[in-house]
Amino acid sequence: MQSQQRSSRAVFTRQLWHPEITRKRFAPFRRVRRTLPVFGLLWALTAGLVMPTTAPAAAKVFRAGAALVEITPTNYPIRMAGSLVLATAHRAIDPLHVRALVLDDGRTAAAIAVIDSCMVDRETLDAAKTAAARRTGIPTGRMIIASTHTHTAPAAYSCLGNEVEPEYVAFLIPRIAAAIVTAWERRVPARLGWGKTDCPEFVHCRRWIMQPGTAAGPPATFTGQPTNIVMMNPGYANTNKIRQTGPVDPAVTVLSVQTVDGRPLGLLANYPTHYAGVSEAGVSADYFGEFCRLMAHELGVEEGQPFVALMSNGTSGDANCIDFTKPNWKNDRFMVARAVANATLKTLEAIQYRDWVPVTMRERKLRLKVRRPSSADVRAAQKYLAENVGDRPPRNWDEAYATETVKMADWPARKEIKLQALRLGDFAIGTSPCETYGSTGLAIKEASPFPLTMVMELANGCNGYLPPPDQFALGGYTTWRARTSYLEVEAEPKIREGIVALLKQVAAHGTPPAQR
């Protein structure tokens, strides 16, 4: 009996799940199932219970992180940059750092790093960016790396009396990358604001038109500059000086980053003047490093825990700290740092912070001609050096520029440079890889579509001085052909227009910037 029951159940089961029987049996249910969404929607509309088709958007969170990594050399003596003749350091007066800031709007992240160095070439910076990109995922095109232009840092680029220190460059690359990576890893919810305050006390045009015949220079064969009616740093007592050649930009521009509860997290400042100088012999970050330490002290925080200040160089190619219209002028790195810090503190008092702003960045490359020496110039320089210098380092202007002429003999006809623009809401940063004149910086700011624009020089490379075309007719040090000044005469308008075009591109992305 049980056997017959099991057999009947098996037959029933096979019939129940037979494909044809199943199709016919469940067809009515399939028709009902297809109509259920319609009835359900009608019921929901009637009841007023229709749910939104998408979940509410998550609140936007801006995140930022900051870091500093020490780059003080460990091996001495070491050649230093920024000197016409060979200069070596046997000790450090104060530490050198790479200081980094990473800004992330939740969709786009960008990194800014500032190096306590006179200048660093593009190849070195590109290597550091590539290493940082592998760890963070931030594209290299969204990284700004600039040099402060302290003249008391190891030579990371060959020019004038000091050739590069290759071992120091190898030491530098991973530390630049580490600063960016650490800043990325330290990101926390943050808010940011910006502003500016003028500090005219320590920014003065250093190029002066002189009485005819009183502005001498090396032979035109060595500089490519047949006329010199301008002198750099003529001194107060020099009665041959007539007037300065151009305007300067006195603005201390500030980007401040805080945690969401108002604690200092990062600060990027920019001031368009050259180094202040150090009276002692040794490695020093000059006023740039002193400013950063001073700001941490003034804000009541410890450097790197987690607050980091960055001090970048503005358009200071024709400006420095000295006022040659006044006798007994005094300045040092402490005085300049104090004045710039006071301007920064004044700015911070008035800043309004934003909880979230969009991050947008664009990069453009330009290929520009190089002012190379002629074959005749090179032969003349080689003859001069063989007869007067031999194997020793150059000791004066003529010897230094004869050496530069020979060094540039095999240079390419063109060099590629990078320009960038970074937008943070209604604030923007434009970058130049050159020592850029104050008039150029002011023109970029005036043409910028943003209410406030910072212009950072010696960023993403070091492509020499950038005199406007009309300045070549005046001559002077910054126009003399060398590894410190070699781009074509028409480079300045091309670079200036390129930066403005990038600023307009980032302004067109998203909400237009507020009106000035």
VOGU-3710 file (C-alpha; in Angstrom, 3 decimals, decimal comma):
1> mqsqqrssra> 0,000/0,000/0,000  2,765/2,387/0,953  4,575/1,429/-2,230  1,529/2,373/-4,309  1,230/5,734/-2,493  4,892/6,578/-3,168  4,414/5,665/-6,839  1,301/7,901/-7,105  3,132/10,843/-5,502  6,050/10,471/-7,932
11> vftrqlwhpe> 3,694/10,480/-10,912  1,893/13,513/-9,495  5,194/15,364/-8,971  6,383/14,636/-12,511  3,048/15,900/-13,868  3,094/18,992/-11,666  6,532/20,166/-12,884  6,276/18,936/-16,460  7,208/21,992/-18,611  4,036/22,016/-20,674
21> itrkrfapfr> 1,763/21,461/-17,689  3,644/24,096/-15,701  3,335/26,677/-18,522  -0,439/26,204/-18,733  -0,980/26,016/-14,986  0,931/29,224/-14,151  -0,021/31,309/-17,189  -2,852/33,106/-15,313  -0,452/34,008/-12,522  2,054/35,422/-15,005
31> rvrrtlpvfg> -0,639/37,650/-16,503  -1,554/38,888/-13,024  2,121/39,443/-12,178  2,567/41,654/-15,246  -0,376/43,786/-14,169  0,615/44,087/-10,523  3,028/47,038/-11,015  0,279/48,996/-12,741  -2,257/48,283/-9,978  0,400/48,968/-7,370
41> llwaltaglv> 1,288/52,330/-8,893  -2,393/53,342/-9,169  -2,913/52,353/-5,557  0,112/54,291/-4,412  -0,913/57,398/-6,331  -4,380/57,169/-4,820  -2,946/56,784/-1,355  -0,330/59,522/-1,909  2,452/57,126/-0,984  4,663/57,158/-4,095
51> mpttapaaak> 8,298/56,846/-3,010  11,078/58,856/-4,671  12,745/57,083/-7,592  16,248/57,898/-6,242  17,672/58,069/-2,760  18,474/61,537/-1,347  21,906/62,773/-2,456  24,588/62,326/0,178  25,847/65,553/1,735  28,950/66,901/0,012
61> vfragaalve> 32,062/66,610/2,149  35,265/68,510/1,446  38,404/66,862/2,741  41,956/68,127/3,099  45,268/66,915/4,425  48,669/68,498/4,994  52,187/67,194/5,548  55,799/68,284/5,726  58,871/66,176/5,019  62,376/67,350/5,859
71> itptnypirm> 64,862/67,681/2,976  67,852/69,163/4,799  70,968/67,620/3,241  72,811/65,022/5,258  76,153/65,126/3,439  78,504/68,125/3,460  80,083/70,082/1,886  77,380/70,601/-0,712  77,057/73,063/-3,581  74,365/75,694/-3,128
81> agslvlatah> 72,213/77,323/-5,776  71,650/81,013/-6,335  75,214/82,245/-6,592  77,185/83,578/-9,559  80,311/81,786/-8,337  80,861/78,443/-6,644  79,270/78,438/-3,189  79,305/75,519/-0,761  77,641/74,874/2,570  79,151/72,907/5,438
91> raidplhvra> 76,146/73,001/7,758  72,455/73,843/8,024  71,335/77,054/9,693  67,704/75,955/9,725  65,880/72,967/8,217  64,566/72,640/4,664  61,204/71,002/3,963  58,748/69,926/1,326  55,310/71,086/2,440  52,197/69,609/0,836
101> lvlddgrtaa> 48,464/70,187/0,836  45,853/67,866/-0,719  42,359/69,210/-1,445  39,503/66,830/-2,259  35,878/67,762/-3,035  34,749/64,122/-3,067  35,017/63,806/-6,842  38,281/65,558/-7,695  41,499/65,836/-5,694  44,466/68,127/-6,299
111> aiavidscmv> 47,854/68,409/-4,597  50,030/71,469/-3,979  53,609/71,096/-2,766  56,218/73,780/-2,093  59,916/72,912/-1,851  62,556/74,861/0,051  64,778/75,044/-3,022  66,083/77,724/-5,361  64,706/75,937/-8,415  63,985/72,367/-9,475
121> dretldaakt> 63,727/71,224/-13,079  60,674/69,644/-14,661  62,238/66,189/-15,053  62,845/65,929/-11,301  59,357/67,170/-10,452  57,722/64,869/-13,003  59,492/61,895/-11,399  58,168/62,917/-7,969  54,647/63,404/-9,343  54,657/59,977/-10,977
131> aaarrtgipt> 55,716/58,340/-7,717  53,001/60,202/-5,771  50,336/59,405/-8,379  50,987/55,676/-8,026  50,220/55,859/-4,298  47,338/58,353/-4,288  45,609/58,018/-7,637  45,809/61,789/-8,113  46,739/62,377/-11,790  50,042/64,182/-12,285
141> grmiiastht> 48,143/66,903/-14,149  46,424/67,778/-10,872  49,653/68,327/-8,933  51,377/71,686/-8,511  54,955/71,537/-7,220  56,837/74,822/-6,853  60,154/76,029/-5,458  60,344/78,838/-2,886  63,496/80,263/-4,512  65,652/80,364/-1,417
151> htapaayscl> 69,225/81,037/-2,568  70,654/78,959/0,266  69,525/75,461/-0,690  71,497/72,674/-2,400  71,829/72,979/-6,169  68,996/70,931/-7,691  69,544/72,524/-11,120  72,741/73,496/-12,936  73,274/77,194/-13,621  75,914/79,906/-13,378
161> gnevepeyva> 78,605/79,033/-10,830  77,038/75,895/-9,399  76,335/72,608/-11,118  73,637/70,257/-9,883  74,193/67,907/-6,945  72,926/64,599/-8,444  72,900/62,717/-5,143  70,783/65,437/-3,553  68,272/65,300/-6,429  67,987/61,525/-5,929
171> flipriaaai> 67,447/62,219/-2,219  64,802/64,861/-3,033  62,488/62,948/-5,412  61,064/60,345/-2,986  60,659/62,970/-0,270  58,590/65,252/-2,502  56,401/62,266/-3,331  56,188/61,265/0,356  54,902/64,717/1,328  52,042/64,455/-1,176
181> vtawerrvpa> 51,246/60,864/-0,206  51,211/61,690/3,505  48,961/64,715/2,933  46,619/62,436/0,953  46,528/59,848/3,736  45,798/62,528/6,350  42,668/63,912/4,662  39,878/64,827/7,047  36,619/66,766/6,609  37,600/70,395/6,179
191> rlgwgktdcp> 36,500/73,867/5,200  38,415/76,584/3,405  38,531/80,308/2,716  40,751/82,854/1,024  41,706/86,515/0,943  44,582/88,944/0,511  46,310/91,856/2,219  48,964/94,065/0,645  52,464/94,133/2,152  54,364/96,739/0,081
201> efvhcrrwim> 57,218/97,125/2,581  59,392/94,341/1,175  58,614/94,174/-2,536  60,433/96,655/-4,811  61,422/96,590/-8,468  65,157/95,891/-8,602  65,653/96,840/-12,264  66,658/100,471/-12,785  67,182/102,466/-15,949  70,595/104,118/-15,700
211> qpgtaagppa> 72,353/107,093/-17,227  73,759/106,204/-20,678  76,895/104,110/-20,519  76,691/103,318/-16,798  74,936/99,934/-16,947  77,715/97,594/-17,997  77,536/93,837/-18,495  79,479/90,896/-19,934  80,280/90,999/-23,668  77,284/90,585/-25,979
221> tftgqptniv> 79,023/87,487/-27,386  78,405/85,804/-24,024  74,943/87,203/-23,237  73,258/87,678/-26,617  72,308/91,169/-25,387  73,998/94,029/-27,274  72,413/96,856/-25,254  72,258/97,383/-21,507  70,652/100,497/-20,098  69,255/98,700/-17,041
231> mmnpgyantn> 71,117/97,677/-13,893  69,915/95,271/-11,236  70,324/96,414/-7,615  72,154/99,706/-8,311  72,310/100,734/-4,646  70,950/103,799/-2,884  74,058/105,966/-3,358  74,331/105,346/-7,107  73,510/108,734/-8,658  73,331/107,232/-12,153
241> kirqtgpvdp> 70,024/105,490/-11,515  66,996/107,167/-13,080  63,857/105,091/-12,497  62,567/101,568/-11,988  61,395/99,647/-15,037  58,070/98,286/-13,910  55,389/97,771/-11,264  55,416/95,191/-8,501  52,632/93,137/-6,955  52,457/93,789/-3,183
251> avtvlsvqtv> 49,715/91,236/-2,384  50,033/88,510/0,213  47,435/86,047/-1,087  46,213/83,426/1,372  44,326/80,134/1,165  43,345/78,904/4,635  42,158/75,377/5,437  40,554/74,380/8,730  38,954/71,283/10,165  35,154/71,463/10,299
261> dgrplgllan> 35,322/72,518/13,958  37,609/75,467/13,125  41,073/74,142/14,012  43,974/75,200/11,719  44,857/72,457/9,229  46,757/74,092/6,374  47,687/77,479/4,963  49,081/78,446/1,560  50,482/81,966/1,243  52,046/83,709/-1,743
271> ypthyagvse> 54,244/86,830/-1,811  55,891/88,295/-4,950  59,402/89,078/-3,729  62,796/87,379/-4,004  64,630/85,752/-1,116  65,703/87,985/1,790  69,161/86,494/2,242  71,081/84,923/5,103  74,081/86,586/6,747  75,619/83,310/7,903
281> agvsadyfge> 77,171/80,670/5,669  75,024/77,578/5,413  71,805/75,974/4,224  68,636/77,905/5,034  64,981/78,062/3,965  65,215/81,885/4,159  62,065/83,854/4,985  59,874/81,181/3,411  60,635/78,630/6,119  60,675/81,260/8,857
291> fcrlmahelg> 57,184/82,413/7,818  55,841/78,865/8,059  57,251/78,351/11,551  55,985/81,763/12,610  52,447/81,049/11,412  52,292/77,810/13,380  53,401/79,709/16,476  50,891/82,524/15,918  48,040/80,065/15,454  49,022/78,156/18,574
301> veegqpfval> 49,698/74,827/16,871  52,677/72,572/16,274  54,046/72,249/12,752  52,993/69,015/11,106  50,634/68,000/13,952  48,679/68,241/11,650  48,952/71,931/10,660  51,316/72,831/7,812  51,924/76,269/6,315  53,245/76,648/2,774
311> msngtsgdan> 54,928/79,838/1,532  55,106/80,086/-2,261  56,822/82,674/-4,432  54,708/85,083/-6,440  55,811/86,917/-9,584  59,132/88,265/-8,311  61,383/88,016/-11,370  62,135/91,754/-11,243  61,492/92,384/-7,540  63,260/91,943/-4,232
321> cidftkpnwk> 63,117/93,133/-0,624  65,324/96,221/-0,994  64,115/99,804/-1,450  66,944/101,614/-3,242  65,234/104,974/-2,764  66,042/104,956/0,966  69,395/105,056/2,746  70,521/102,403/5,204  67,772/100,016/4,174  67,583/96,948/6,370
331> ndrfmvarav> 65,942/93,615/5,820  66,566/90,021/6,767  64,604/86,794/6,676  63,080/87,433/10,098  61,845/90,936/9,208  60,300/89,796/5,930  58,690/86,744/7,525  57,218/88,916/10,299  55,766/91,456/7,843  54,223/88,750/5,636
341> anatlktlea> 52,881/86,908/8,703  51,236/90,114/9,950  49,544/90,571/6,576  48,427/86,935/6,659  46,987/87,247/10,160  45,049/90,329/9,061  43,652/88,349/6,151  42,674/85,431/8,378  40,603/87,758/10,577  38,328/88,569/7,629
351> iqyrdwvpvt> 38,121/85,201/5,875  34,717/83,578/5,416  34,979/79,791/5,274  33,112/77,474/2,889  32,140/73,953/3,897  32,414/72,718/0,316  33,738/74,079/-2,978  34,405/72,344/-6,304  37,971/71,455/-7,256  38,763/71,887/-10,961
361> mrerklrlkv> 42,196/71,845/-12,578  43,574/72,119/-16,088  47,089/71,763/-17,493  48,537/72,876/-20,814  51,914/72,345/-22,422  53,683/74,894/-24,628  56,700/74,425/-26,856  58,764/77,609/-26,967  61,889/78,558/-28,859  65,251/78,744/-27,096
371> rrpssadvra> 67,661/81,675/-27,526  70,683/79,550/-28,320  74,206/80,912/-28,842  75,539/80,960/-32,387  78,517/78,823/-33,414  80,645/81,968/-33,457  79,542/82,833/-29,903  80,453/79,344/-28,694  83,896/79,465/-30,332  84,589/82,871/-28,798
381> aqkylaenvg> 83,541/81,652/-25,366  85,638/78,488/-25,648  88,695/80,544/-26,602  88,140/82,982/-23,745  87,775/80,197/-21,185  90,812/78,314/-22,456  92,952/81,445/-22,166  91,599/82,827/-18,892  89,849/80,180/-16,831  91,002/76,672/-17,612
391> drpprnwdea> 89,485/73,991/-15,380  88,683/76,169/-12,366  85,135/77,457/-11,627  84,191/80,930/-12,938  84,931/83,864/-10,640  83,150/86,824/-12,253  80,346/87,816/-14,623  82,374/87,462/-17,832  83,654/84,019/-16,901  80,231/82,837/-15,744
401> yatetvkmad> 78,477/83,901/-18,951  81,217/82,518/-21,171  80,684/79,212/-19,345  76,915/79,458/-19,862  77,459/80,027/-23,589  79,487/76,835/-23,896  77,042/74,844/-21,746  74,145/75,873/-24,011  75,914/74,960/-27,261  74,051/71,646/-27,632
411> wparkeiklq> 70,700/72,735/-26,237  67,548/71,900/-28,233  65,917/74,561/-30,400  62,711/74,349/-28,343  61,712/73,544/-24,776  58,344/72,288/-23,564  56,878/73,923/-20,482  53,799/73,307/-18,309  51,133/75,814/-17,324  48,312/75,087/-14,871
421> alrlgdfaig> 45,171/76,580/-13,378  43,436/75,311/-10,235  39,958/76,414/-9,214  38,639/76,194/-5,655  35,202/77,772/-5,815  35,681/81,508/-6,425  39,434/81,314/-5,812  42,035/80,282/-8,402  45,744/79,610/-8,748  47,656/80,094/-12,006
431> tspcetygst> 51,200/78,745/-12,345  54,279/79,754/-14,307  57,498/77,699/-14,502  59,549/80,892/-14,872  60,850/83,741/-12,746  58,021/86,007/-13,806  57,875/89,797/-13,694  55,451/91,676/-11,465  53,780/93,306/-14,469  52,937/89,849/-15,837
441> glaikeaspf> 51,475/88,705/-12,536  49,324/91,820/-12,254  48,117/91,390/-15,861  47,120/87,763/-15,193  45,194/88,767/-12,074  43,434/91,556/-13,937  42,401/89,264/-16,789  41,365/86,404/-14,504  37,604/85,753/-14,259  37,972/85,052/-10,524
451> pltmvmelan> 37,516/87,566/-7,714  40,849/86,437/-6,251  43,738/84,798/-8,113  47,131/83,662/-6,851  49,977/83,480/-9,377  52,723/81,055/-8,393  56,092/81,085/-10,141  58,793/78,423/-10,501  56,029/75,812/-10,523  56,427/72,482/-12,335
461> gcngylpppd> 59,892/73,358/-13,604  62,448/76,154/-13,855  62,545/77,726/-17,311  64,440/80,880/-16,493  63,517/84,540/-16,317  60,495/85,697/-18,301  60,989/89,337/-19,344  58,135/90,939/-21,306  59,258/91,616/-24,903  59,812/95,349/-24,347
471> qfalggyttw> 62,292/94,609/-21,538  64,800/93,024/-23,914  65,495/96,422/-25,447  66,584/97,603/-21,985  68,884/94,656/-21,325  70,121/93,864/-17,846  70,832/90,637/-15,977  67,439/88,976/-16,342  67,602/89,257/-20,147  71,111/87,822/-20,540
481> rartsyleve> 71,139/84,449/-22,284  71,995/81,610/-19,906  70,486/78,529/-18,333  68,722/81,058/-16,081  67,212/83,050/-18,996  66,788/81,432/-22,378  63,209/81,429/-23,676  62,318/83,288/-26,852  61,643/87,036/-26,742  57,907/86,445/-27,308
491> aepkiregiv> 57,601/83,830/-24,547  56,002/86,157/-21,976  52,810/86,987/-23,886  52,407/83,328/-24,868  52,730/82,168/-21,274  50,578/84,982/-19,886  47,815/84,328/-22,421  48,094/80,574/-21,797  47,590/80,983/-18,045  44,610/83,310/-18,554
501> allkqvaahg> 43,065/80,844/-21,016  43,386/78,042/-18,440  41,808/80,238/-15,762  38,881/80,868/-18,082  38,559/77,140/-18,747  38,292/76,249/-15,069  35,919/79,187/-14,551  33,608/77,755/-17,222  33,413/74,443/-15,360  30,338/74,434/-13,134
511> tppaqr> 28,933/77,534/-11,445  30,464/80,784/-12,777  32,701/82,604/-10,286  31,183/85,463/-8,313  31,625/88,928/-9,781  34,505/91,020/-8,516
//
